[in-house]
């Protein structure tokens, strides 16, 4: 199990450092992981004048999985677009053909009060959003700016999905639902968009191959509403790039802090890039206050989805729950009056809980 570790910028190095402690313990316990570190984002620019240095990409290609911290920082904001840190992430997603983005929104009972919704609405929340990552209006051509017949400036983009693209992401949706409560909601805008009408047809056709999964369809505007009205009504959601971008951010807020939420981006063979959903948080970088749990939970996802070791994934998740149950809280998840611990203390508590199992 070869893991390329790309800490990136800002809090990236701190949170990935805690995940590395956990991997070191797993290795000690006989789990055969090998890790190697390389720079990406602003750190890549500093090291090799490029946000995705050739050596970093080579390491990521050779690895079975990639663990990424976060990229970006004010120091790099003035660089030309092609050298900006986020190009490192976009570049690696493209180079590794990572087309399926999995984002769980899970609310730990200990953190029910951290959500902006009432505890009785969100308690027990457990959703996975499967978002298509390489197509849709973000990549469709033609796009650009032009003049209308009346001589006005206009901007335009193209929403498009081909049948094979819809099929492969729908399969990830069905397979994901199969490992969970077997309910899949496909989200589209088939009342307005031709792309969505095709999407719905293809997903419906595929459902015949997954008789054990209950499929339903929902318009994206309704899905946005239901996510805050009755989020527990969802199990697994599959959707395109644009709708998934928006809905997954909305769902993440239900779970309280973005410091708790991991993600996976997978290729067709299960190779994946795992990262917390948050950014490099320059405002708290280097202060030992960042929450490392989203990154640690990303490692759990790695064992579940790439290494087919759900046993290890469950041990890591249980260790995180153990640390929360002991009352440990980083600043982002603490309620007023609760004692706060730093990044390293939280990481140490998870490692100790894992050791104690
Ligand atoms: P951000 O996610 O970095 O931070 C948003 C807020 O959440 C900040 O107040 C931050 O302190 C807090 N926060 C984030 N992660 C936290 C954690 N683990 N623990 C506690 N608090 C946490 O988003 P932003 O401020 O909009 O962007 C900052 C930089 O990150 C920018 O350069 C942006 O481009 C980059 N970014 C990178 C990624 C990525 O690497 N995937 C994603 C989003 C933003």
Boltz pocket constraint, residues with backbone or C-beta under 6 A from the ligand:
constraints:
  - pocket:
      binder: B
      contacts: [[A, 11], [A, 15], [A, 69], [A, 70], [A, 71], [A, 72], [A, 73], [A, 74], [A, 86], [A, 89], [A, 258], [A, 259], [A, 275], [A, 276], [A, 277], [A, 278], [A, 279], [A, 280], [A, 281], [A, 282], [A, 283], [A, 284], [A, 289], [A, 290], [A, 291], [A, 292], [A, 294], [A, 332]]
      max_distance: 6.0
